């Protein structure tokens, strides 16, 4: 299990990366609605996860990160299956997915 300060650092970094993904979605007219919805859902879940991340409840933290990582998988699937996905958005979605996957693997 990661230390509490490491969890907070990863959570803060994820907030930044998700913020970049939200900005990329808003700045591109070509963003598919499915991708916009998926990124918004991850953002909402990440905001709701703040209390869990600050708790010392290892099981809740693992469950929360697993759920976020599943959403990251969905975002990556959408970005790969959409032919009109803007390149900069695909890149940030790949980063979101990689960070969530790494976070998950460090917790297990």
C-alpha positions as CSV (number, residue, x, y, z in Angstrom):
1,X,0.0,0.0,0.0
2,X,1.2,3.5,-0.8
3,X,1.8,6.0,2.0
4,X,-0.8,8.6,2.6
5,X,1.3,11.4,1.2
6,X,2.0,9.3,-2.0
7,X,-1.8,8.8,-2.4
8,X,-2.4,12.5,-2.0
9,X,0.3,13.3,-4.6
10,X,-1.1,10.9,-7.1
11,X,-4.6,12.2,-6.5
12,X,-3.5,15.8,-7.0
13,X,-1.7,14.8,-10.2
14,X,-4.8,13.0,-11.5
15,X,-6.9,16.1,-10.8
16,X,-4.5,18.1,-13.0
17,X,-4.5,15.5,-15.8
18,X,-8.3,15.2,-15.8
19,X,-8.5,19.0,-15.9
20,X,-6.3,18.9,-19.0
21,X,-8.6,16.3,-20.5
22,X,-11.7,18.4,-19.7
23,X,-10.0,21.5,-21.3
24,X,-9.0,19.4,-24.4
25,X,-12.7,18.3,-24.7
26,X,-14.0,21.8,-24.5
27,X,-11.4,23.3,-26.9
28,X,-12.1,20.9,-29.7
29,X,-15.3,21.0,-31.8
30,X,-14.4,17.5,-33.0
31,X,-14.7,15.8,-29.6
32,X,-17.2,13.0,-29.7
33,X,-20.1,13.4,-27.2
34,X,-19.3,9.9,-25.8
35,X,-15.8,11.0,-25.0
36,X,-16.9,14.3,-23.5
37,X,-19.4,12.4,-21.3
38,X,-16.8,9.9,-20.2
39,X,-14.3,12.6,-19.2
40,X,-17.0,14.5,-17.3
41,X,-17.9,11.3,-15.5
42,X,-14.3,10.6,-14.5
43,X,-14.0,14.2,-13.3
44,X,-17.2,14.0,-11.1
45,X,-16.0,10.6,-9.6
46,X,-12.6,12.0,-8.9
47,X,-14.1,15.0,-7.1
48,X,-16.3,12.6,-5.0
49,X,-13.2,10.5,-4.3
50,X,-11.4,13.2,-2.3
51,X,-12.7,12.1,1.1
52,X,-11.9,8.5,0.3
53,X,-8.4,9.4,-0.7
54,X,-7.9,11.3,2.6
55,X,-9.1,8.4,4.7
56,X,-6.9,5.7,5.9
57,X,-9.4,3.1,4.7
58,X,-7.3,1.0,2.4
59,X,-10.2,-1.1,1.1
60,X,-12.2,2.0,0.1
61,X,-9.2,3.6,-1.6
62,X,-8.5,0.5,-3.6
63,X,-12.2,0.2,-4.6
64,X,-12.3,3.8,-5.6
65,X,-9.1,3.7,-7.7
66,X,-10.3,0.4,-9.3
67,X,-13.5,2.1,-10.3
68,X,-11.7,5.2,-11.7
69,X,-9.3,2.9,-13.6
70,X,-12.3,1.1,-15.2
71,X,-13.5,4.5,-16.4
72,X,-10.1,5.3,-17.7
73,X,-10.2,2.0,-19.7
74,X,-13.5,3.1,-21.2
75,X,-12.1,6.5,-22.2
76,X,-9.2,4.8,-23.8
77,X,-11.5,2.5,-25.7
78,X,-13.6,5.4,-26.9
79,X,-10.5,7.3,-28.1
80,X,-9.2,4.3,-30.0
81,X,-12.5,3.5,-31.7
82,X,-13.4,7.0,-32.8
83,X,-12.0,7.9,-36.2
84,X,-12.4,11.7,-35.7
85,X,-10.6,11.8,-32.3
86,X,-8.4,14.9,-32.1
87,X,-4.7,13.9,-31.6
88,X,-4.1,16.1,-28.6
89,X,-7.2,14.7,-26.9
90,X,-6.2,11.1,-27.6
91,X,-2.8,11.9,-26.1
92,X,-4.2,13.3,-22.9
93,X,-6.7,10.4,-22.6
94,X,-3.8,8.0,-22.9
95,X,-2.0,9.8,-20.1
96,X,-5.2,9.7,-17.9
97,X,-5.5,6.0,-18.5
98,X,-1.8,5.4,-17.8
99,X,-1.8,7.3,-14.6
100,X,-5.0,5.5,-13.3
101,X,-3.5,2.1,-14.3
102,X,-0.2,2.9,-12.5
103,X,-2.1,4.1,-9.4
104,X,-4.1,0.9,-9.4
105,X,-1.1,-1.3,-9.7
106,X,0.8,0.5,-7.0
107,X,-2.1,-0.1,-4.6
108,X,-2.4,-3.8,-5.3
